[in-house]
Amino acid sequence: MTRHSRIMGCGAYLPERVLTNSDLAKTLDTSDEWIVARTGIEHRHIAAEGETTADLATHAATAALRNAGVDIKDIDLIVLATATPDFTFPSTATQVQERLGMTWGAAFDVQAVCSGFIFALATADNFIRAGQAKAALVIGAETFSRILDWSDRRTCVLFGDGAGAVVLQAGEGAPGPEKPGIISTHLHSDGRYRDLLYVDGGPSATQTVGHLRMSGREVFRHAVVNLADVVHEALGANGLKPDDIDWIVPHQANKRILTSTAKKLDLPIERVVVTVEKHANTSAASIPLALAEAAEDGRIQPGHLLLLEAMGGGFTWGAALIRW
């Protein structure tokens, strides 16, 4: 039987603590004006002491299940994207599985940094298409505040914590541009650029957690080119053009990247879901957070064509074309 994946609902969770640009200016040589002008970010959410990636992910997953009207007993797969797991092992996904009371099926993590949610979505979609899963929770969750050097204004102002999730269910028939569901996914990576965006620690290399390091100008340059290319790839594979897109739901890295990508595609910024000003860069959580917000406030409507896209450390990048 031919199958495709449909998004049945989405959910989000943000920690209670809000850290503003003015708060950062009290300890850094920066200002609200400087941060907003260069990034578009106004504030971000920071996990409380003792609040972990699994905590955030569980809240988002619970919200997605509720929004979809799906019981956990109907889920047989959890794919969780994160670059900030609670432990080296076990996976954060298995912790969420236990907290949701799921003792069947499979749960595992995917690590593609800021592209993680796209990679996780593609993985779950292919499990469903292959008949190995009937319904899946796809989660992006991060506590990037734990790997930031809070004395480095070039990086610490950019990131925040949060989680988002979607529920996928199998539908009969092959996917297609006019059929609600995931039409296609497109994944890429190029390890030559790992030194432009990385964490300088890890169990094997340094036996430490490490801090995030980034060459911002180079990342920006690659991001605009790679994101535009993968959007055209997704559209071309399905006989579509940029003007067919109702909403771009991008990784929320930097307002300038979002604006530049939209301009490269000749699309108005008004058709881009932008949440970076209040969430900052939440890595793998940013796309599902933006998706949940735009679905909840009514911007995204049934029948809309969505283009999800992201680029992250590695480099990794990818896109997903979805009919809502």
N, C-alpha and C positions, 0 to 999 in steps of 0.2 A: 504494500500500500504506500502510495506517495504521500508525504506529509510536509507541512510547513509549520512555522512557529508564529504564534500570535501573542502580543503583549496584552495581558488581561488587566493589569493594574500596576501602579507604581507607588512607592512610599519613600519618605525621607526622614532624616533625623539630624539635628544640629545640636551640639552641646550648649548648655545654658550660658556659659561665660562668653561675653563679647569683648574682643580686644580692638579698640579703635586706633586709628593712626595717631591721634593725640596721645593716647596711652604710650605708644611706642616712642614718640618724640620725647618722652620724659627720661628715657634711658639711652636713646640713640641720637646721633647727629643727623636728624631728619625732621620732617614736618608733614602735616596733613597735605599741604599743597604739593610738596615734592612727590609724595607717594601717589596721590590722585593723578597728577599730571603725567607720570611715567607708567602707571599701571591701571588706573581706573578704580583701584581698590579703596574703599572707605573704612571697612572693618572686616573682621573675621571671627569665627567661633573657635574656642580653644577647649579641649577636653579637660575635665576636672581631674584633680589628683586621684589616681586609682581608677579613672574611667578609661577603658581600653577600646581598641579597635573592635573587638568582639562585642562589647557593650553597644557601641554605635551601630554596628551591623545588625544586631538582633532587633534593635528598635526600628530600623529602617525596614527589615524583612517583615516584621510584624505589621507595620503600617501598609506595606505592599500587599500582603495577604488579605488584610481587611479591605483595602481599596478594590482588590480583584474579586472579593467574595469567595475566596478559595480557602479551604481548610488545609492545614499542614499535612493531613493524612493523604491528600491528593498529590503532594510533591514527592518526587523520587530522585531529585538531583539539586544540589546546591553548588554553584560556582561563585567563588568570592574573589574579587580582584583587590589586592592590597600590596603596597610596598612597605607597610608598617605593621607586620603581624605581631600578635602578642608574644609569641615564642618562635624560636627557630623551628621547633615542632612541638606538639601537633599543629596542624593547620588551623587557622582562624575559622575556616568553614566548618570544621568538625565541632568546634566549640559552639558555634551558632546552631548547628544541627542538634546538639545535646540540649541547648536551652529552649529550642522550639519543640522538644519532645519527639524528635524524629529518630527512630532507631532502625530505619531501613534505607535502601537506596545508597547513594554515594554523595560525598561532600569533599571538595578540595579547593585549594587556592590557585590563583593565576597571578603571575607577577610580570607586568609589562609597564609598571609605573603609571604615568598619566594616561596611557592608552589602555590601561588594564580593563576598564569596563567594556570597551569594544572587543577586546580579546576574549573576555569572559562571555560576552553575549554571543560571539561567533561560536565559541566552544559549546555552549548550551544549545544553540540553534542547530548545530550539526549533530549533537546527540539526539535531538528530537527528530530531525530529518532521517537519521539512520534507524529510528525505531528503538533506540536504547533508553529513551526517557519519554514520559508522557507529559510531565510538567516540571518546571524548574524555577528555582529562585536564583536570580542573577544579582549579585550585590557588589557595589564598590564602596569600600570603607577605608578611611585613613585617619591616623593621628600623627600628621606630619610635624606637629609642634614638638614631638619627642626627638626628632632628628635634625632640628634647626640649630644653627649657631646664632644665638640671640644677640651676639655682638656684631654680626655681619649684616649691615643694613641692606646689602645688595640681594640677600636671599630671605632673611627672616620676615620682611614686610610682605612677602608674596604669598605666603601659604596659610592655610587654616585646616581645621578638622571637621569631619562630617561623614555621613553615609547616605547612600541611596540604593534602592532596589527595585527590580521589576519581577513580575510573575509571567513566565512563558507557559503556554499550553499548546499542545499539538492540535493542528487543524488538518482536515483531510484535503488532499489535492496538492499539486505543486505550487510553489510560490510564484507570484507574478506581480508586475507593477500596479495592477488595479485591485489586487486582492489584499484585504487587511492582513498585516503580518510583516515579518522580516523578509524583505525581497532578496537582499544579498549582503554579504559582508566581505571586506577587503582588508587584509592585514599585511604589514611590512615591518622589516627591521633592518638595521645596518650597524653592526657592532664597531665599525671604524670610529664612530663619534662618541664612544662611551666617556671619554675624558671631558666632554663639554657639559655633561650633566650627570652627576653621580654622587654617591655617598662614600666617604673615605673610610669606611669600616665594614666589617663583616666577620662571621665566625671563622671562616677558613683563612682569610687574608690577614686580619689584624686582631681577631678575638675581641673586638669592640663593636659597639653599635655604629659609631661614626657620626659625621655631620654631612648635610647636603652641601654640595659645591656646584657652582654653575657659571659658565661663560655666557652671560645673558645676551650679548649682542649676536654671538654665533648661533645660539639656540633660536633666537628670533628669526634670523635669516633663513635657517633651515625649516623652521615651522611654517612660515608663510608659503614657501615653495611646496613642501611635502603635503601640506593640508589641501592646498588647491589641486595638486596633482591627484590625490586619492579621491577627492570629490568628483573630479572629471572621470576618473576610472570607474567609480560606482555608477555614475550617470550613463557613461558610454556603454557599460556592460548591460544596461537595461533599456537602451534606446531612448534615453531621456536627456533633457537639457536643463541648465541651471534655473531657467524661469519656471520649470515645472515644480520646483521645490517650494513648499509652503513655509517650512521652518528649517533652518539649520540649528541644530542643538549641539554646540561645540564644547570641547574641553575648555574650561574657564581659566586660562593661564594668565592672560593679560589683555586688557581692553584694546591695546594697539594691535595685537595679533588678530583679534576678532575682527576689528575694523579693516585691517589690511587684507585678510582672507576674503571677506565679503566684497571688497573693492576688486580684488583679483578675479572674482567670479561674476562681477558686474551685478551684484545683488545689493539691495538697500539694507543697511544695518537694522532697519525695522523688522526684517524677516529673520534676524538672528536672535535666539534666546540668550540674553545676557544676564548673568547673576553674579559676575565677578566682583562687583562693587560691594556686595554684602557677604559673600562667601569666601572671597580670595580664591587661590588655587588649592583645591582639595584633592588634587591628583585623581585617582581612580574614582573618587566619589563625585566629581564635579558634573559629569554628564547626567547621571541619574538624579542628582539633586536638581539640576536645571530642568530636566524632563518632568519630574514630579511637580515642580512649581508651575510650569507652563500648562500642564494638564489640569492642575487644580484650579488655576485662575481663568481657565476657559480659552486661553490662546490656542492651544492645540485642540482640534475638533475631529470627530470621526471623518475619515476620508482624506485627511491631510497627509501630504507626503513629507516625511521627515528625513533629514540627512544628519546623522550623528558622526562627528569626526574628532580625532584627538591625536596628539603627538606627545611622546614622553621619552625619558632617559633610555639610552640603549644604543642608538635611537630606535624607538618603536613608533609606528603610526598606523592608523587605520580608519575605516569608515563603515557605517552600516546604513543601508537604505531601508526605510520602514514606512508602510502604509498604515496609518493609525486607524 
